[in-house]
């Protein structure tokens, strides 16, 4: 397959709607990108922001850097697939010997060019350093902190670390921080308690009480649906007088007035009074960082503002735990939280934690570090964990619900053995037998193994049971439908009532069996809602590939269920076919092996820098892949580690739009025909195409479903989608995938990332490879980031280990 340069194609004819639509969307984008005026807080995310974002400016703004240099990259073809002959000729590496990924000749010393940030600017992190939620939520608007002398991105500091707060580097302690006062007696007592518990001298019960366990929330009420297509969400109407009061307070503190609606959404209609009394409550607005809240507080409080203010400490405790949730944790060890508070100039971190616990803002848990030794009464040492109420309660509710399903399996005379005998594969038969005897079953396997839970659903229906298969993405649902299950649903559609059976009067789903595919994508809150919706006696199958990326939200549901050994586990023996399947299967066990790809199913394209990576990517999508495989550009998905940088999603989307759908970005940065991703909620990514725009908003076609995004939400919810991150791509597959590995993003690579990214292509995978040996090291030595959760221990305490 040659990659001779194609002449630029003529721009497609534009069919914009009326000027009012363009002005409405452009105005919303301009407002979202407006810099802050005055001193104090930098511009955090716009109203409606569900949380910290990772990078980019308002939708449609050009990338800050990284567009391919004209004429900088040599002409020619891609490199060679592992074990396959190189095709085409490349001035850079076309004649290089055939080598596996990670050892590509000529690529070991490649380093992608990096932008030099402005003084004081927060560097653009790679996806792997952002935490899963940040990766899934795409970019936020930018703002400039006036008066502080620093330019700050409109992202939370949560986007900057790999392991939540414990691994985060502060972008600077609050100005004016001084040595704190001497520890109080309360703080000394807390510190002594922590040391005593962690050493095993005393039980944690002697210092803390376990929080009162809440009753399992009642299932949501029955949903009456008028029609199946989703309807646009209504715009929230906020009293103008309330907004005016909040704008006044924000202006007095030097924060952008456009944060008023977000502040009201976070704090309620008393937001103005609350912010005057406690300026650090601004940290509860999505995207605001501690140094920005400090500047806001200094402007309002003057000399009364200090780093030891108890209001500041209280806000930082909650912010750090929310930030940890963005990185996937449901709890943090007490020591890690106090370390982070100290790094942010809180004079007495222990007292700050104790105060948060006393106020009920933070819950305390204990977890044994090992099993008790012998029968002499010696207690096992424990670690103290701190968590926010919402995630702690979700995890406890989920554990209770799973234990309930395990303990309420009805005794019914059903011929499961006959159903297993008719299964399409031995692994499917094994899964059917496991489901016959347990209310909860875990199933692991690759893409080909998805047919096994589908076979369980079909078997259950043949026995007269009410059974449904639910995929995490719309693409996953379509793949189930293509395999013969026309009743398959998405998890979001099932929970909202838009898909699947209607709930009964008690709010319970009338199901005897639910099989959830892509289970690693479930966060604890979503999983808890699913389990709460199932009646006693129902069966639940959690299926997915544990080798891939975990959920965008907090928790690791499937991994914790497997670790708890609380239910039968079926490991599929059905291999994924073809060179791509062989390559991805090896990555899952830490091996980056050569594969035989006679049909050029896997191709490695070595590059020397980020500019060449962008050039090669555009060439592959627009020319090489369509010509070799008859896959149009819209059938190829580009995947890269992060949004920022010279070869991140922003730079790649800018270059791909210029080639594939050039236009002025009249509608909030978008043109009809633009490929986009819609983010209706954190962690949910829906691919789509821009159709048109009018005064009601930007109209999208999302896999045949019409979606209208109001002008005020376009900047938050819509991004160009020719290039996405691996977290955004999880759960969806395309005919072809182009994975870009720039040299400046090697820290973001680990085994789950590579496994997920390389597995997105069905027929073809091209790897634009500038990471050198870092790729092989990531697969062999970096099994993924750990998450602090409690589900495994909670579930293990309620049920006996299976088998």
Secondary structure, 3 states (H helix, E strand, C coil): CCCCCCCCCCCCCCCCCCHHHHHHHHHHHHHHHCCCCCECCCCCCCCCCCCCCCCCCCCCCCCCCCCCCCCCCCCECCCCCCCCCCCCCECCCCCCCCCCCCCCCCCCCCCCCCCCCCCCCCCCCCHHHCCHHHHHHCCCCCEECECCCCEECCCCHHHHCCCHHHHCCCCCCCCCCCCCCCCCHHHHHHHHHHHHHHHCCCCHHHCCCCCCCCCCCCCCCCCCCCCCCCCCCCCCCCCHHHHHHHHHHHHHCCCCHHHHHHHHHHHCCCHHHHHHHCHHHHHHCCCCCHHHHHHHHHHHHHHHCCCCCHHHHHHHHHHHHHHHHHCCCCCEEHHHHHHHHHHCCCCCHHHHHHHHHHCCCCEEEEEECCCCCCCCCCCCCEEEEEECHHHHHHHHHHHHHHHHHHHCCCCCCCCHHHHHHCCCCHHHHHHHHHHHCCCEEEEECCCCCHHHHHHHHHHHHHCCCCEEEEECCHHHHHHHHHCCCCCCEEHHHHHHCCCCCCECCCCCECCCEEEECCHHHCCHHHHHHHHHCECCCCEEEEEECCCCCCCCCCCCHHHHHHHHCCCEEEECCCCCCHHHHHHHHHHHCCCCCCCCCCCCCEEEEECCCHHHHHHHHHHHHHHHHHHHHCCCHHHEEEEECCCCCCCCHHHHHHHHHHHHCCCCCCECCECCCCEEEEEEECCEEEEEEEEEEECCEEEEEECCEEEEECHHHHHHHEEECCEECHHHHCCCCEEEEEEEECHHHHHHCCHHHHHHHHCCEEEEEEEEECCCCHHHHHHHHCCCCCCCCCHHHHHHHHCCCCC
